[in-house]
Amino acid sequence: MPPWSWKELTVMSPVVEGDGGIILSNPIAGQRVEVEVNALLDLLAMQASGVEKALQLQEYLIERGFLTEENQLELLSDIEHWKKRGWDQVLDYYLWSHVQPARQVNMPCCNSDPVTDINIKRLTAPIDLPEDLLLGEVILQRRTIRRYAEKIIAEWQFSSLLWYGLCRLRNSINSERHHSFVAYVAVYAVKEVEPGLYRYYPDSHGLEPLALGMLREQVSRILFGQSAPLTAACTIFLAVDLNDYAHCHPGEGSLRGLFIKAGRFGHELLIAAGALGLGGLPAPALREREAEQMLTLQKARERILYTLTIGESQRRHEDGYSNACECSRPTDS
Ligand SMILES: Cc1cc2nc3c(=O)[nH]c(=O)nc-3n(C[C@H](O)[C@H](O)[C@H](O)COP(=O)(O)O)c2cc1C
């Protein structure tokens, strides 16, 4: 065995443009360097053969912190924690997006086109929100809700929640594409929508069923035992394709922008919920692996950023609260 080893989280990426070198990056060492392909191949061949030779590149990479003497390998328990959850890629993503446009090294966007409508259940048109409903009032009245009226919410409420709350995902409204984001919904108690897990398609305003069945207990467990899903009407999961996002939004501040956008989605969903007489619990904290299994995400690319559990507040229900939207709801609901 050679006396040195690659530092944890070292990533090698081919440079697509120009001379076609290899970029090595390591978020722990905080280093990113471009090396010649043949020099790197010599180094890797030497490592594989176990025969030590004096290679200039090896010395250079030791100096830059990419290679560590084997007897000095750190016990990176914190990194293990990240790796198990698949978040180690974010460290590299951050390093990349911070300085060098990710466009050069990441794969092209794969979510650019809306899927065909096969198997999508279209939701009814959203209601018009009353003109006299003030944004400020909705915001001031909003409070996080953890226990909901155990009540099936109307389909128009659910449809309008997704329509207004996720309006930024819709191509027709935004010049900027947001297809790197994907919304999943666990439906528990919505009229005319069978309980189960769905993917929401913003442009079609429809749902694709992924798994049918009651998921209250499972989502509660995923949210570290939060009780909100046990009485709520639905939980919305906002996921992002990290490679896609880095490709579409390269450069310094990319990751920061990603989190700000996720927060904005959360705000808009909560405001939409409030305007529709509903309320919610925002919670990004979740059991990553269980959530990824449930949503069958491509682990290497997609990450869940945020969850919002939404329903009607128990107090409003008990008070017989008449919400501001009732005047404009469809008569058949
Ligand atoms: C970004 C964010 C993260 C949150 N994370 C959690 C969480 O992990 N667990 C939890 O119980 N509540 C979480 N919450 C909900 C907050 O605890 C809740 O919003 C807070 O009590 C403030 O109440 P309010 O929303 O009524 O102002 C989170 C809220 C936000 C906005």
The ligand as a MOL file (V3000), in Angstrom:
LIG
                    3D

  0  0  0     0  0            999 V3000
M  V30 BEGIN CTAB
M  V30 COUNTS 31 33 0 0 0
M  V30 BEGIN ATOM
M  V30 1 C -36.6820 27.3050 8.7640 0
M  V30 2 C -37.5510 26.7470 9.8550 0
M  V30 3 C -37.1540 25.5800 10.5200 0
M  V30 4 C -37.9830 25.0210 11.4800 0
M  V30 5 N -37.6110 23.8500 12.0620 0
M  V30 6 C -38.4170 23.2860 12.9620 0
M  V30 7 C -38.0640 22.0600 13.5790 0
M  V30 8 O -37.0540 21.4570 13.2680 0
M  V30 9 N -38.8910 21.5550 14.5220 0
M  V30 10 C -40.0400 22.1930 14.8860 0
M  V30 11 O -40.7460 21.6920 15.7470 0
M  V30 12 N -40.3880 23.3580 14.3340 0
M  V30 13 C -39.6190 23.9120 13.3780 0
M  V30 14 N -39.9800 25.0770 12.7960 0
M  V30 15 C -41.2270 25.7290 13.2090 0
M  V30 16 C -40.8830 26.7930 14.2300 0
M  V30 17 O -40.5790 26.1800 15.4360 0
M  V30 18 C -42.0340 27.7420 14.4020 0
M  V30 19 O -42.1890 28.3910 13.1940 0
M  V30 20 C -41.7330 28.6780 15.5460 0
M  V30 21 O -42.2530 28.0890 16.7040 0
M  V30 22 C -42.2520 30.0540 15.3700 0
M  V30 23 O -43.6610 30.0350 15.4230 0
M  V30 24 P -44.5190 30.8580 14.3830 0
M  V30 25 O -44.2920 30.2270 13.0410 0
M  V30 26 O -45.9340 30.7070 14.8410 0
M  V30 27 O -44.0430 32.2860 14.3900 0
M  V30 28 C -39.1910 25.6530 11.8430 0
M  V30 29 C -39.5460 26.8340 11.1980 0
M  V30 30 C -38.7600 27.3690 10.2050 0
M  V30 31 C -39.1950 28.6310 9.5020 0
M  V30 END ATOM
M  V30 BEGIN BOND
M  V30 1 1 1 2
M  V30 2 1 2 3
M  V30 3 2 2 30
M  V30 4 2 3 4
M  V30 5 1 4 5
M  V30 6 1 4 28
M  V30 7 2 5 6
M  V30 8 1 6 7
M  V30 9 1 6 13
M  V30 10 2 7 8
M  V30 11 1 7 9
M  V30 12 1 9 10
M  V30 13 2 10 11
M  V30 14 1 10 12
M  V30 15 2 12 13
M  V30 16 1 13 14
M  V30 17 1 14 15
M  V30 18 1 14 28
M  V30 19 1 15 16
M  V30 20 1 16 17
M  V30 21 1 16 18
M  V30 22 1 18 19
M  V30 23 1 18 20
M  V30 24 1 20 21
M  V30 25 1 20 22
M  V30 26 1 22 23
M  V30 27 1 23 24
M  V30 28 2 24 25
M  V30 29 1 24 26
M  V30 30 1 24 27
M  V30 31 2 28 29
M  V30 32 1 29 30
M  V30 33 1 30 31
M  V30 END BOND
M  V30 END CTAB
M  END
